[in-house]
Amino acid sequence: MEHGEKHITVVDEDGNEQLCEVLFTFESEEFGKSYVLYYPIGAEEDDNEEIEIHASSFIPGEDGQAGELQPIETEEEWDMIEEMLNTFLGEEEEDEE
């Protein structure tokens, strides 16, 4: 995946491909990684009108090659990602008002 792409294809552990929409990407100097938050296209909202958002770190590809998604490895990374998501969602709500 590349920074700025709007869609990515994610392959699950069973080898199934799923097209996902990128919510946003960011880099963390603290962890020295890039991160992407995304959700499956066509995902159904649950009873609370929420869609499950996924997060991964990624290694950008070189020379136009697709990058590689990596799992989030530590609780500290999850805490930082949650904080970034809350900030992003807060800004989205302000824009709608």
N, C-alpha and C positions, 0 to 999 in steps of 0.2 A: 504494500500500500504506500501511497505517497501523501505527503502533507497536502491538505486542501482537497483531496478526493472526496466526493459526496457519497459514493457507494463502495463497499468492499464485499468480496466473497469470502465467507468463512467456511472452513471445512471442519465438521465435528469429528469426534473420535470414531464414528462409524463410517467416515468417508463421505458423508452427505454434504453437499454444498448448499449454502444458504446466502442469499443476497441480503446485505444489511445496509442501512443508511447510517452514515457517520453523523453523530451528534456534534462532537467537536474533538479536536486533537490539541495536545499541549506537551511541552517538554518540562522536565523536572531537573534542575541543576543539582538538587539534593541527592537524587538517585542516579543521575546521569543517564536518564532514559527518556524516550518519547512514549506518550500514551494516547490511546484512542478510546473514546466512548461511543458505542453504537447500539443499534437495536434492529431486530429482523424486520425487513419490509413486509407489510401485511400482518404484523403482529396484532393480536387482538388486545384491546384494553381490558383490564380486569374490572371487577365491580367498583373499584375506587377510581376508575378512569385513568389508570396508570399502566404504562408499558414497561416491561422489564428491560433495563438498560444493562448492557454488558461492557466490561472494560478489559483491555489488554495492553501490555507494553508492546512496542514494535521496534524492529530494527529496519530502518529505511533501506530500500534496495539501491544498488548502484547502477549507473548508466541506464536508467529507465526501467530497471527490473523491479518486479513487485517485491515489497518488503515482507518481513516475516513476523507474524503475531506471536507473542510469548505470554504465558500465564503470569498473573500478578503473584509475587512470591512471598511478600511479607505483610504483616498486619499494619506496619507503618505506611506502606504504599497504599493499602486500602483506605486508611484514614485520610491520607493526602488526596486521593482520588475522590472520596466522598466530599471533602471540603471543596474541591474544585467544582464538582457537580452542583453542590448547593449554591455556590457563587454563581455559576452559569445559569441555573434555574431561577435564581433571584433576579438576575439581570433580564431574563426573558419576561418575567412577570412585570417588571418595571416598564419594559418596552410596550407591553400590551395595554397599559393603563392610559 
